[in-house]
Amino acid sequence: MQRAKGSSERRLEFTAIGDTVNLASRIESLTKTVGERRLVSRTTRDRLGGDFVRVEASPVSVKVKSEPVATFIPKLSSID
């Protein structure tokens, strides 16, 4: 694709905020502590398709919640 000199691309930026995003960020950072490549919340676990085996991990404390959060390790039944 060629553009005229000095032209610019149109760029859209989006920001997601809220409790769900904060919790997802905290859970993602826990993968390093738990030593797993993937770690998901109960809500995500419940929405996974049938190709996954769901291994329950220990509930963990996260900064944004007053109670420990249930976490799960999703594993593709044919790969992991």
PyRosetta script that sets phi, psi and omega in degrees:
from pyrosetta import init, pose_from_sequence

init()
pose = pose_from_sequence("MQRAKGSSERRLEFTAIGDTVNLASRIESLTKTVGERRLVSRTTRDRLGGDFVRVEASPVSVKVKSEPVATFIPKLSSID")
pose.set_psi(1, 132.4)
pose.set_omega(1, 178.5)
pose.set_phi(2, -108.5)
pose.set_psi(2, 144.1)
pose.set_omega(2, 178.9)
pose.set_phi(3, -127.4)
pose.set_psi(3, 154.0)
pose.set_omega(3, 175.4)
pose.set_phi(4, -68.1)
pose.set_psi(4, 147.3)
pose.set_omega(4, 179.5)
pose.set_phi(5, -57.0)
pose.set_psi(5, 130.8)
pose.set_omega(5, 177.9)
pose.set_phi(6, 88.8)
pose.set_psi(6, -2.6)
pose.set_omega(6, 178.6)
pose.set_phi(7, -75.8)
pose.set_psi(7, 158.3)
pose.set_omega(7, -179.8)
pose.set_phi(8, -127.4)
pose.set_psi(8, 152.5)
pose.set_omega(8, 176.1)
pose.set_phi(9, -79.8)
pose.set_psi(9, 147.8)
pose.set_omega(9, 173.7)
pose.set_phi(10, -80.4)
pose.set_psi(10, 130.5)
pose.set_omega(10, -175.8)
pose.set_phi(11, -128.4)
pose.set_psi(11, 128.9)
pose.set_omega(11, 177.1)
pose.set_phi(12, -109.0)
pose.set_psi(12, 138.8)
pose.set_omega(12, 177.0)
pose.set_phi(13, -123.4)
pose.set_psi(13, 141.3)
pose.set_omega(13, 179.8)
pose.set_phi(14, -126.7)
pose.set_psi(14, 149.3)
pose.set_omega(14, 176.2)
pose.set_phi(15, -128.4)
pose.set_psi(15, 131.4)
pose.set_omega(15, 176.7)
pose.set_phi(16, -107.0)
pose.set_psi(16, 132.5)
pose.set_omega(16, 180.0)
pose.set_phi(17, -134.9)
pose.set_psi(17, 164.3)
pose.set_omega(17, 175.0)
pose.set_phi(18, 124.7)
pose.set_psi(18, 176.2)
pose.set_omega(18, -176.4)
pose.set_phi(19, -59.7)
pose.set_psi(19, -43.6)
pose.set_omega(19, -178.1)
pose.set_phi(20, -61.7)
pose.set_psi(20, -43.2)
pose.set_omega(20, -179.5)
pose.set_phi(21, -67.9)
pose.set_psi(21, -41.4)
pose.set_omega(21, 178.6)
pose.set_phi(22, -62.2)
pose.set_psi(22, -45.2)
pose.set_omega(22, 179.5)
pose.set_phi(23, -63.5)
pose.set_psi(23, -43.5)
pose.set_omega(23, 178.7)
pose.set_phi(24, -59.1)
pose.set_psi(24, -41.2)
pose.set_omega(24, 178.8)
pose.set_phi(25, -63.8)
pose.set_psi(25, -42.5)
pose.set_omega(25, 179.4)
pose.set_phi(26, -65.2)
pose.set_psi(26, -42.5)
pose.set_omega(26, 179.7)
pose.set_phi(27, -65.1)
pose.set_psi(27, -41.7)
pose.set_omega(27, 178.5)
pose.set_phi(28, -58.8)
pose.set_psi(28, -41.1)
pose.set_omega(28, -179.1)
pose.set_phi(29, -69.8)
pose.set_psi(29, -21.9)
pose.set_omega(29, 178.4)
pose.set_phi(30, -73.2)
pose.set_psi(30, -16.2)
pose.set_omega(30, 180.0)
pose.set_phi(31, -58.4)
pose.set_psi(31, -34.0)
pose.set_omega(31, 179.3)
pose.set_phi(32, -68.3)
pose.set_psi(32, -40.5)
pose.set_omega(32, -179.7)
pose.set_phi(33, -69.2)
pose.set_psi(33, -43.0)
pose.set_omega(33, -177.7)
pose.set_phi(34, -77.3)
pose.set_psi(34, -25.6)
pose.set_omega(34, -179.9)
pose.set_phi(35, 81.8)
pose.set_psi(35, 27.2)
pose.set_omega(35, 178.3)
pose.set_phi(36, -118.3)
pose.set_psi(36, 149.4)
pose.set_omega(36, 178.7)
pose.set_phi(37, -73.9)
pose.set_psi(37, -31.5)
pose.set_omega(37, -178.8)
pose.set_phi(38, -130.7)
pose.set_psi(38, 142.1)
pose.set_omega(38, 177.7)
pose.set_phi(39, -149.9)
pose.set_psi(39, 131.4)
pose.set_omega(39, -176.6)
pose.set_phi(40, -131.6)
pose.set_psi(40, 162.0)
pose.set_omega(40, 176.9)
pose.set_phi(41, -80.9)
pose.set_psi(41, 172.6)
pose.set_omega(41, 177.6)
pose.set_phi(42, -61.1)
pose.set_psi(42, -40.4)
pose.set_omega(42, -179.8)
pose.set_phi(43, -60.6)
pose.set_psi(43, -45.3)
pose.set_omega(43, 178.7)
pose.set_phi(44, -66.7)
pose.set_psi(44, -42.3)
pose.set_omega(44, 178.0)
pose.set_phi(45, -56.0)
pose.set_psi(45, -43.2)
pose.set_omega(45, -178.4)
pose.set_phi(46, -66.3)
pose.set_psi(46, -22.6)
pose.set_omega(46, -178.6)
pose.set_phi(47, -96.8)
pose.set_psi(47, -4.8)
pose.set_omega(47, 179.4)
pose.set_phi(48, -67.4)
pose.set_psi(48, 147.7)
pose.set_omega(48, 177.6)
pose.set_phi(49, -73.9)
pose.set_psi(49, 178.6)
pose.set_omega(49, -176.6)
pose.set_phi(50, -73.1)
pose.set_psi(50, -5.1)
pose.set_omega(50, -179.5)
pose.set_phi(51, -79.9)
pose.set_psi(51, -2.1)
pose.set_omega(51, -175.3)
pose.set_phi(52, -110.7)
pose.set_psi(52, 140.0)
pose.set_omega(52, 167.6)
pose.set_phi(53, -94.2)
pose.set_psi(53, 134.2)
pose.set_omega(53, -177.7)
pose.set_phi(54, -109.4)
pose.set_psi(54, 114.0)
pose.set_omega(54, 179.7)
pose.set_phi(55, -101.3)
pose.set_psi(55, 122.7)
pose.set_omega(55, -178.9)
pose.set_phi(56, -74.4)
pose.set_psi(56, 130.7)
pose.set_omega(56, 175.1)
pose.set_phi(57, -99.0)
pose.set_psi(57, 169.8)
pose.set_omega(57, 177.9)
pose.set_phi(58, -65.7)
pose.set_psi(58, 140.8)
pose.set_omega(58, 174.3)
pose.set_phi(59, -59.6)
pose.set_psi(59, 144.0)
pose.set_omega(59, -176.6)
pose.set_phi(60, -126.1)
pose.set_psi(60, 150.4)
pose.set_omega(60, 174.5)
pose.set_phi(61, -84.8)
pose.set_psi(61, 133.3)
pose.set_omega(61, 175.5)
pose.set_phi(62, -127.7)
pose.set_psi(62, 151.4)
pose.set_omega(62, -173.6)
pose.set_phi(63, -57.3)
pose.set_psi(63, -33.4)
pose.set_omega(63, -173.4)
pose.set_phi(64, -88.2)
pose.set_psi(64, -2.8)
pose.set_omega(64, -177.2)
pose.set_phi(65, -125.5)
pose.set_psi(65, 144.7)
pose.set_omega(65, 179.4)
pose.set_phi(66, -82.0)
pose.set_psi(66, -24.6)
pose.set_omega(66, 179.3)
pose.set_phi(67, -109.7)
pose.set_psi(67, 151.9)
pose.set_omega(67, 175.3)
pose.set_phi(68, -58.0)
pose.set_psi(68, 148.3)
pose.set_omega(68, -177.2)
pose.set_phi(69, -104.7)
pose.set_psi(69, 131.1)
pose.set_omega(69, 176.5)
pose.set_phi(70, -70.8)
pose.set_psi(70, 132.2)
pose.set_omega(70, 178.6)
pose.set_phi(71, -127.6)
pose.set_psi(71, 156.1)
pose.set_omega(71, -175.8)
pose.set_phi(72, -139.3)
pose.set_psi(72, 150.1)
pose.set_omega(72, 178.4)
pose.set_phi(73, -105.9)
pose.set_psi(73, 107.2)
pose.set_omega(73, 178.7)
pose.set_phi(74, -81.9)
pose.set_psi(74, 132.6)
pose.set_omega(74, 179.2)
pose.set_phi(75, -131.0)
pose.set_psi(75, 129.4)
pose.set_omega(75, 175.1)
pose.set_phi(76, -65.6)
pose.set_psi(76, 125.7)
pose.set_omega(76, -174.5)
pose.set_phi(77, -62.5)
pose.set_psi(77, -23.7)
pose.set_omega(77, -179.1)
pose.set_phi(78, -97.3)
pose.set_psi(78, -9.0)
pose.set_omega(78, -174.5)
pose.set_phi(79, -114.9)
pose.set_psi(79, -54.7)
pose.set_omega(79, -171.5)
pose.set_phi(80, -76.6)
pose.dump_pdb("model.pdb")
